[in-house]
Amino acid sequence: MSSVPTLPLSRRSLLTAISAGAAGLALPNLVANAARAAGTKEFTLRAAPGRTRLAPDLHGETPAWGYNGAVPGPEIRVRQGERLRIMVENALAEKTTVHWHGVRLPNAMDGVPHLTQRPIAAGETFIYEFDAVDAGTFWYHPHQRSFEQVGRGLYGPLIIEEAEPSRVDREVTWVLDDWRLTQSAEISDDFGNRHDISHGGRVGNTVTINGRVPDKFPVRSGERVRLRLINAANARIFGLDFRDHAPTVIALDGQPVTPHEPLNGLVVLGPAMRVDLIIDMTGEPGSRAAVTDRFYEGLEYRLVDFAYDRSRLREGPPDWPVALPANPLPEPDPAMARRHDVVFNGGMMGAMVMREMGGSMGQGGSGGMGGGMMGMMRGNGIWFINGKAAEGHVLDPMLTLERGRSHVIAMTNATAWHHPMHLHGHSFRVISRDGAPTAHREWQDTVLMAPRERVEIAFVADNPGDWMFHCHILEHQATGMMGVVRVA
């Protein structure tokens, strides 16, 4: 592995050249084209190389890839029930696609190269068209060489507004990312190196909100903010501590959840996950309050400060309801569901963990591997699902699910690393962790699994087609932890 100089994440010396305020953390909106069919909003995204200022002035601009000249790409915002038509122009020197992460859409619009579409060649265009079925916080990114294309800046938010959104004073989207920068503010080109792919993935040394290293986020005492968080990092897991501010979680991965306080006070987002928060700004006028990332023990850092204006909006939190209306998801019946067992293995220390867990994983259900899994590993993969490492996106189905029926997938993480597992085309209820029922039976499309953890998810397989199922640590996906789930 090549040596990458480290940039400090939170030192004041790194931030002195930033004049970050509300404008510095704002995202450009992609306004629909004037010409539109009834109920259809049209947009254009152009993927191209460019330059962006991620770090302070003393480091200069960073060569990056972006949509419409921006990193992140522009925020696409529509209302639930509207139809989107998005023309993607490829001005890169290589093929690309766009995947609409978390959106329940037709299989042909899912943006997976060779599986659902031919990749968009350099100089070509492709039109994606689908309905905004669910309200929520979603995002878009390539599925072609995503470990590098996303790592160079190709991603953006997709917001589908509720017909009746929660009442707040302000709504804000934060796209979180990290970058592996050299001292000259260039993106290190060591994508896919052996250390990253066999460990926790490509974790960077510079963290940004909406493409900028932040210093402060202006707020007012008494203000209520809806904060939409999106983790666009290749591999970094965020565990945000808002300290004296008590955020309320109202949605996970775009889907409404029973409003609740985050577990242990940390808002945890694995790669590709989203969390919607309601935060009442309870600080005193003129004060500052740090938001700290505490996920990695011993590597905590200050992400940003809430910087209070000297005026006060109101004396206390408003008495407004925060619960969101449910989306039209079919409710699974775990008692009548067909069960499927899936085991994840591989990576550094994978054999050791497999030996430790081999006697207790058991077998049964379709896809169950149990203790015989180690003998079934073949090829040059680093990561495995049920003993097989994916090579490219064209794969035989690992599971075939009967359409219209409830299914439970019991997943075992027999590795030493976290894995955010993402299923395309569907949302699922997370119904248990290590045998214990979940408190909120939350709907998600990406579930973060801890090492050695067992998680059960349940859903109705109502969306026909071949759908990717993979780890969203993009280096893990690229080296085997990916499969196809067929709904037929």
C-alpha positions as CSV (number, residue, x, y, z in Angstrom):
1,M,0.0,0.0,0.0
2,S,1.3,3.4,-0.9
3,S,1.8,5.9,1.9
4,V,-0.8,8.6,2.0
5,P,0.1,11.8,3.9
6,T,-2.6,12.5,6.5
7,L,-4.5,15.8,6.7
8,P,-5.9,16.6,10.2
9,L,-9.6,16.4,10.3
10,S,-10.5,19.1,12.8
11,R,-7.5,21.2,13.6
12,R,-8.3,25.0,13.7
13,S,-5.2,25.6,11.6
14,L,-6.8,23.6,8.8
15,L,-10.0,25.6,9.0
16,T,-8.7,29.2,9.3
17,A,-9.0,29.8,5.6
18,I,-12.7,28.7,5.5
19,S,-15.5,31.2,5.7
20,A,-18.2,28.6,6.1
21,G,-21.7,29.6,6.9
22,A,-25.2,28.6,5.7
23,A,-24.2,29.3,2.1
24,G,-21.0,27.3,2.4
25,L,-23.0,24.2,3.4
26,A,-25.8,24.7,0.9
27,L,-26.5,22.4,-2.1
28,P,-27.3,23.7,-5.6
29,N,-30.8,22.7,-6.7
30,L,-31.4,21.1,-10.0
31,V,-34.5,22.8,-11.4
32,A,-36.7,20.8,-13.7
33,N,-36.6,21.8,-17.4
34,A,-39.5,24.1,-18.4
35,A,-40.6,21.6,-21.1
36,R,-42.3,18.7,-19.3
37,A,-45.1,16.3,-19.8
38,A,-48.1,16.4,-17.4
39,G,-46.8,15.2,-14.0
40,T,-43.3,14.6,-15.3
41,K,-40.2,16.7,-14.3
42,E,-37.2,16.6,-16.6
43,F,-33.6,17.0,-15.5
44,T,-30.2,16.7,-17.0
45,L,-27.1,15.4,-15.3
46,R,-23.7,15.7,-17.0
47,A,-20.9,13.5,-15.5
48,A,-17.5,15.1,-16.2
49,P,-14.1,15.8,-14.7
50,G,-13.6,19.2,-13.0
51,R,-12.1,20.9,-10.0
52,T,-13.6,21.7,-6.6
53,R,-12.4,23.3,-3.4
54,L,-12.7,20.7,-0.7
55,A,-10.1,22.0,1.7
56,P,-9.0,25.5,2.7
57,D,-7.5,28.0,0.3
58,L,-4.0,27.1,1.4
59,H,-4.4,23.7,-0.3
60,G,-5.9,24.9,-3.6
61,E,-8.5,23.2,-5.7
62,T,-8.9,19.4,-6.0
63,P,-9.3,17.7,-9.4
64,A,-12.5,15.7,-9.0
65,W,-15.4,14.3,-11.0
66,G,-18.9,15.7,-10.6
67,Y,-22.3,16.1,-12.0
68,N,-23.1,19.5,-13.7
69,G,-19.7,20.8,-12.4
70,A,-20.6,20.3,-8.7
71,V,-19.5,18.0,-5.9
72,P,-21.9,16.8,-4.6
73,G,-24.1,16.9,-7.7
74,P,-27.1,19.1,-7.6
75,E,-30.0,18.2,-5.4
76,I,-32.9,16.8,-7.4
77,R,-36.1,17.6,-5.6
78,V,-39.6,16.5,-6.6
79,R,-43.0,15.7,-4.9
80,Q,-44.2,12.3,-4.1
81,G,-46.3,11.0,-7.0
82,E,-44.5,13.0,-9.7
83,R,-42.6,11.3,-12.5
84,L,-38.9,11.9,-13.2
85,R,-37.2,11.9,-16.6
86,I,-33.4,12.4,-16.2
87,M,-31.1,12.5,-19.1
88,V,-27.5,11.5,-18.1
89,E,-24.7,12.7,-20.3
90,N,-21.4,11.0,-20.0
91,A,-18.5,13.4,-20.5
92,L,-16.0,11.1,-18.7
93,A,-13.3,9.1,-20.6
94,E,-14.9,5.9,-19.4
95,K,-18.2,4.2,-19.1
96,T,-20.7,5.0,-16.3
97,T,-24.2,4.5,-15.1
98,V,-26.5,6.1,-12.5
99,H,-28.1,4.1,-9.7
100,W,-31.0,5.8,-7.8
101,H,-30.2,4.4,-4.4
102,G,-33.2,3.4,-2.3
103,V,-35.8,4.2,-4.9
104,R,-38.3,1.5,-5.7
105,L,-38.4,1.7,-9.5
106,P,-38.6,-0.6,-12.6
107,N,-35.7,-2.9,-13.0
108,A,-34.6,-1.4,-16.3
109,M,-34.1,2.0,-14.6
110,D,-31.9,0.7,-11.7
111,G,-28.5,1.6,-13.3
112,V,-26.6,-1.6,-12.9
113,P,-24.1,-2.1,-15.8
114,H,-24.7,-5.2,-17.9
115,L,-27.5,-6.5,-15.5
116,T,-30.2,-3.8,-16.1
117,Q,-28.7,-1.7,-18.8
118,R,-25.7,-1.4,-21.2
119,P,-23.2,1.0,-19.6
120,I,-23.3,4.6,-20.8
121,A,-20.2,4.9,-23.0
122,A,-18.0,8.0,-23.2
123,G,-19.9,10.7,-25.1
124,E,-23.2,8.9,-24.9
125,T,-26.5,9.7,-23.1
126,F,-29.1,7.6,-21.3
127,I,-32.6,8.6,-20.1
128,Y,-33.9,7.3,-16.8
129,E,-37.6,7.6,-16.2
130,F,-39.5,6.4,-13.1
131,D,-42.2,7.5,-10.6
132,A,-41.5,9.0,-7.2
133,V,-43.5,6.3,-5.4
134,D,-42.0,6.9,-1.9
135,A,-41.3,10.2,-0.2
136,G,-38.0,10.4,1.5
137,T,-34.2,11.0,1.4
138,F,-32.5,9.2,-1.4
139,W,-29.3,9.7,-3.5
140,Y,-27.8,8.9,-6.9
141,H,-24.3,7.5,-7.8
142,P,-22.7,5.3,-10.4
143,H,-22.7,1.5,-10.3
144,Q,-19.9,1.3,-12.8
145,R,-16.5,1.1,-11.1
146,S,-18.2,2.8,-8.2
147,F,-15.3,2.4,-5.8
148,E,-13.4,4.9,-7.9
149,Q,-16.2,7.0,-9.6
150,V,-18.0,7.6,-6.3
151,G,-14.6,8.1,-4.6
152,R,-13.8,10.9,-7.1
153,G,-17.0,12.8,-6.4
154,L,-19.8,11.4,-8.5
155,Y,-22.9,11.4,-6.3
156,G,-25.8,13.7,-5.3
157,P,-29.0,13.9,-3.3
158,L,-32.5,13.0,-4.5
159,I,-35.2,14.4,-2.2
160,I,-38.8,13.3,-2.7
161,E,-41.1,15.5,-0.6
162,E,-44.1,14.3,1.3
163,A,-47.5,15.6,0.4
164,E,-47.7,16.8,4.1
165,P,-44.2,17.2,5.4
166,S,-43.3,17.8,9.0
167,R,-43.6,21.4,10.1
168,V,-40.1,22.9,10.7
169,D,-38.4,26.3,10.5
170,R,-35.8,25.1,8.1
171,E,-34.9,21.9,6.1
172,V,-31.3,21.1,5.4
173,T,-29.5,18.3,3.5
174,W,-26.0,17.3,4.6
175,V,-24.1,14.9,2.2
176,L,-21.3,13.4,4.3
177,D,-18.2,12.1,2.6
178,D,-14.5,11.6,3.2
179,W,-11.6,12.0,0.9
180,R,-8.1,10.5,0.8
181,L,-6.1,13.7,-0.1
182,T,-2.4,14.2,-0.5
183,Q,-0.7,17.3,0.9
184,S,-1.3,19.1,-2.5
185,A,-5.1,18.5,-2.1
186,E,-5.1,15.9,-4.9
187,I,-7.2,12.7,-4.5
188,S,-4.8,9.8,-3.9
189,D,-5.1,7.4,-6.9
190,D,-4.5,4.2,-4.9
191,F,-8.1,3.1,-5.5
192,G,-8.6,-0.6,-4.9
193,N,-5.3,-1.3,-3.1
194,R,-4.9,-4.6,-1.3
195,H,-5.1,-3.2,2.2
196,D,-8.3,-1.3,1.6
197,I,-10.1,-4.2,-0.1
198,S,-9.2,-6.8,2.6
199,H,-9.9,-4.6,5.6
200,G,-12.5,-1.9,6.2
201,G,-12.4,-0.2,2.7
202,R,-11.1,3.1,1.6
203,V,-11.3,5.5,4.6
204,G,-10.1,9.0,3.8
205,N,-8.4,11.6,5.9
206,T,-10.6,14.7,5.1
207,V,-14.3,14.8,5.9
208,T,-16.7,17.1,4.1
209,I,-20.3,18.2,4.4
210,N,-21.7,19.0,0.9
211,G,-18.3,19.0,-0.6
212,R,-16.6,21.4,1.9
213,V,-14.5,21.0,5.0
214,P,-16.9,22.8,7.4
215,D,-16.3,25.1,10.3
216,K,-19.7,26.2,11.4
217,F,-23.4,25.9,10.7
218,P,-25.4,29.0,11.6
219,V,-28.5,28.4,13.7
220,R,-30.9,30.4,16.0
221,S,-32.1,29.7,19.5
222,G,-35.5,28.1,19.4
223,E,-35.2,27.1,15.7
224,R,-36.5,23.6,14.6
225,V,-34.5,22.1,11.8
226,R,-35.1,19.0,9.7
227,L,-31.7,17.6,8.9
228,R,-31.4,15.1,6.1
229,L,-28.1,13.1,6.4
230,I,-26.7,11.1,3.5
231,N,-23.5,9.0,3.9
232,A,-21.8,9.1,0.4
233,A,-18.4,7.8,1.7
234,N,-16.9,4.7,0.2
235,A,-16.3,3.1,3.6
236,R,-16.4,5.5,6.5
237,I,-19.1,4.9,9.1
238,F,-20.3,8.0,10.9
239,G,-21.4,8.1,14.5
240,L,-22.5,11.6,15.2
241,D,-22.8,13.0,18.7
242,F,-24.9,16.1,18.9
243,R,-24.2,16.4,22.7
244,D,-26.6,18.7,24.4
245,H,-28.9,18.8,21.4
246,A,-31.3,15.8,21.5
247,P,-32.1,14.9,17.9
248,T,-35.2,12.8,17.1
249,V,-34.9,10.2,14.3
250,I,-38.0,10.4,12.1
251,A,-36.8,8.4,9.0
252,L,-34.2,5.8,8.1
253,D,-33.1,5.3,4.5
254,G,-36.0,7.5,3.4
255,Q,-38.7,5.5,5.1
256,P,-40.6,7.0,8.1
257,V,-39.9,5.4,11.5
258,T,-41.5,5.8,14.9
259,P,-39.9,9.0,16.2
260,H,-37.2,8.1,18.7
261,E,-33.9,9.2,20.2
262,P,-30.8,7.6,18.6
263,L,-29.4,4.6,20.5
264,N,-26.6,5.6,22.9
265,G,-27.0,9.2,21.7
266,L,-25.1,8.5,18.4
267,V,-26.6,8.9,15.0
268,V,-24.9,6.0,13.1
269,L,-24.8,6.0,9.3
270,G,-23.0,3.2,7.4
271,P,-22.0,4.0,3.8
272,A,-25.1,4.7,1.6
273,M,-27.4,5.0,4.6
274,R,-29.6,8.1,5.3
275,V,-31.2,9.4,8.5
276,D,-33.7,12.2,8.8
277,L,-33.5,14.1,12.1
278,I,-35.6,16.8,13.9
279,I,-33.3,19.0,15.9
280,D,-34.5,21.8,18.2
281,M,-31.8,24.4,18.6
282,T,-31.7,24.8,22.4
283,G,-28.4,26.6,22.8
284,E,-28.0,30.2,24.1
285,P,-27.7,33.1,21.6
286,G,-24.0,33.6,20.7
287,S,-22.8,30.2,21.8
288,R,-21.3,27.3,19.8
289,A,-21.9,23.6,20.1
290,A,-19.8,20.9,18.5
291,V,-21.1,18.0,16.5
292,T,-18.5,15.2,16.9
293,D,-18.0,12.0,15.0
294,R,-17.3,9.3,17.6
295,F,-17.8,6.0,15.7
296,Y,-14.2,4.9,15.7
297,E,-12.8,4.7,19.2
298,G,-9.7,6.8,19.7
299,L,-10.2,8.6,16.4
300,E,-12.9,11.1,17.4
301,Y,-13.0,14.5,15.7
302,R,-15.1,17.6,15.6
303,L,-17.2,17.6,12.4
304,V,-18.8,21.0,12.7
305,D,-20.1,23.6,15.2
306,F,-23.6,24.8,15.5
307,A,-22.9,28.6,15.7
308,Y,-25.8,30.5,17.3
309,D,-26.9,33.9,16.1
310,R,-27.1,36.5,18.8
311,S,-30.9,36.8,18.3
312,R,-33.5,34.3,19.4
313,L,-36.2,32.9,17.2
314,R,-38.4,31.6,20.1
315,E,-38.1,30.8,23.8
316,G,-38.5,27.0,23.6
317,P,-39.1,24.1,21.2
318,P,-42.4,24.4,19.2
319,D,-45.2,22.1,19.9
320,W,-45.4,20.6,16.4
321,P,-45.9,16.9,15.6
322,V,-42.8,15.2,14.0
323,A,-44.1,11.9,12.8
324,L,-44.1,11.4,9.0
325,P,-46.9,9.7,7.0
326,A,-46.1,6.1,5.9
327,N,-45.1,5.2,2.4
328,P,-47.2,2.6,0.4
329,L,-45.0,-0.4,1.3
330,P,-46.6,-3.9,1.4
331,E,-46.4,-5.3,4.9
332,P,-44.5,-8.6,5.2
333,D,-45.8,-11.5,7.3
334,P,-42.7,-13.1,8.9
335,A,-44.8,-16.0,10.2
336,M,-45.9,-17.0,6.7
337,A,-42.6,-16.0,5.0
338,R,-40.2,-18.2,3.2
339,R,-36.8,-18.2,4.9
340,H,-33.4,-17.9,3.3
341,D,-30.0,-18.0,5.1
342,V,-27.1,-15.9,3.8
343,V,-23.6,-15.9,5.2
344,F,-20.9,-13.3,4.5
345,N,-17.3,-14.2,4.9
346,G,-13.8,-13.2,3.8
347,G,-11.4,-10.4,4.3
348,M,-8.6,-10.1,6.7
349,M,-9.1,-12.4,9.7
350,G,-12.1,-14.0,7.9
351,A,-10.9,-17.6,8.3
352,M,-10.4,-17.0,12.0
353,V,-13.9,-15.6,12.5
354,M,-15.4,-18.4,10.4
355,R,-13.7,-21.0,12.6
356,E,-15.0,-19.3,15.7
357,M,-18.6,-19.2,14.4
358,G,-18.6,-22.4,12.4
359,G,-20.2,-24.5,15.1
360,S,-23.1,-22.1,15.7
361,M,-24.1,-20.9,12.3
362,G,-26.1,-24.0,11.4
363,Q,-27.8,-24.7,8.1
364,G,-31.3,-24.8,6.7
365,G,-33.4,-22.6,4.4
366,S,-32.4,-21.9,0.9
367,G,-28.8,-20.7,0.5
368,G,-27.7,-22.1,4.0
369,M,-24.0,-22.9,4.0
370,G,-23.2,-23.6,7.6
371,G,-19.8,-25.0,8.6
372,G,-19.1,-26.3,5.1
373,M,-18.7,-22.9,3.6
374,M,-15.0,-22.6,3.8
375,G,-14.6,-25.6,1.4
376,M,-16.8,-23.9,-1.2
377,M,-14.8,-20.8,-1.7
378,R,-13.4,-20.6,-5.2
379,G,-11.6,-18.1,-7.4
380,N,-9.7,-15.0,-6.5
381,G,-12.3,-13.1,-4.5
382,I,-11.6,-11.4,-1.2
383,W,-15.2,-11.4,0.1
384,F,-17.9,-14.0,-0.3
385,I,-21.7,-14.5,-0.1
386,N,-22.6,-18.1,0.6
387,G,-19.1,-19.2,-0.4
388,K,-19.1,-17.4,-3.8
389,A,-17.3,-14.2,-4.8
390,A,-18.9,-12.1,-7.5
391,E,-16.9,-11.2,-10.6
392,G,-18.7,-8.4,-12.3
393,H,-22.4,-7.6,-12.3
394,V,-23.7,-10.5,-14.5
395,L,-24.3,-13.3,-12.0
396,D,-26.5,-16.3,-11.6
397,P,-29.1,-15.6,-8.9
398,M,-28.0,-16.3,-5.4
399,L,-31.7,-16.4,-4.4
400,T,-34.9,-16.7,-6.4
401,L,-37.9,-15.2,-4.6
402,E,-41.5,-15.9,-5.4
403,R,-43.1,-12.6,-6.5
404,G,-45.8,-11.3,-4.2
405,R,-44.8,-13.5,-1.2
406,S,-43.2,-12.5,2.1
407,H,-39.6,-13.5,2.6
408,V,-37.2,-13.4,5.5
409,I,-33.5,-13.3,4.8
410,A,-31.4,-14.3,7.9
411,M,-27.9,-12.9,7.4
412,T,-24.8,-13.8,9.3
413,N,-21.7,-11.5,9.2
414,A,-19.0,-14.1,9.8
415,T,-16.2,-11.5,9.3
416,A,-14.2,-9.1,11.4
417,W,-15.6,-6.0,9.7
418,H,-18.8,-4.0,9.4
419,H,-20.9,-4.4,6.3
420,P,-23.7,-2.1,5.2
421,M,-25.8,-4.6,3.1
422,H,-28.0,-3.0,0.4
423,L,-30.8,-4.6,-1.6
424,H,-31.9,-2.9,-4.8
425,G,-35.5,-2.4,-5.8
426,H,-37.0,-3.0,-2.4
427,S,-37.2,-1.7,1.2
428,F,-37.3,-4.2,4.0
429,R,-38.1,-4.3,7.7
430,V,-35.2,-5.1,10.0
431,I,-37.0,-7.5,12.4
432,S,-34.2,-8.9,14.6
433,R,-30.5,-8.6,15.6
434,D,-28.8,-11.5,17.2
435,G,-32.2,-13.1,17.9
436,A,-33.7,-10.1,19.7
437,P,-36.6,-8.2,18.0
438,T,-35.8,-4.7,16.9
439,A,-37.4,-1.9,18.9
440,H,-38.9,-0.1,15.8
441,R,-39.0,-2.8,13.1
442,E,-37.5,0.0,10.9
443,W,-37.8,0.0,7.1
444,Q,-34.5,0.3,5.4
445,D,-32.7,-0.5,2.2
446,T,-29.2,-0.7,3.6
447,V,-28.6,-2.4,7.0
448,L,-25.4,-2.0,8.9
449,M,-24.1,-5.3,10.3
450,A,-21.5,-5.5,13.0
451,P,-18.8,-8.2,13.0
452,R,-20.2,-11.6,14.0
453,E,-23.8,-10.1,14.1
454,R,-26.9,-11.9,12.8
455,V,-29.7,-9.8,11.3
456,E,-33.1,-10.8,9.9
457,I,-34.9,-8.7,7.4
458,A,-38.4,-9.2,6.0
459,F,-40.2,-7.9,2.9
460,V,-42.7,-8.7,0.2
461,A,-40.9,-9.4,-3.1
462,D,-43.2,-7.3,-5.2
463,N,-40.8,-5.8,-7.7
464,P,-39.9,-8.2,-10.5
465,G,-36.4,-8.5,-12.0
466,D,-32.8,-9.3,-11.1
467,W,-31.7,-7.1,-8.3
468,M,-28.2,-6.4,-6.9
469,F,-27.6,-7.3,-3.2
470,H,-24.2,-6.2,-2.0
471,C,-22.1,-4.6,0.6
472,H,-21.9,-0.8,0.2
473,I,-18.4,-0.6,1.3
474,L,-17.5,-0.2,-2.3
475,E,-14.2,-2.0,-2.1
476,H,-15.9,-5.0,-0.6
477,Q,-18.5,-4.9,-3.4
478,A,-15.8,-4.7,-6.1
479,T,-14.0,-7.8,-4.7
480,G,-16.8,-10.2,-4.3
481,M,-19.4,-9.2,-1.7
482,M,-22.2,-8.9,-4.3
483,G,-25.0,-11.2,-5.6
484,V,-28.2,-11.2,-7.5
485,V,-31.7,-11.7,-6.0
486,R,-34.2,-12.6,-8.6
487,V,-37.9,-11.8,-8.1
488,A,-40.1,-13.8,-10.4
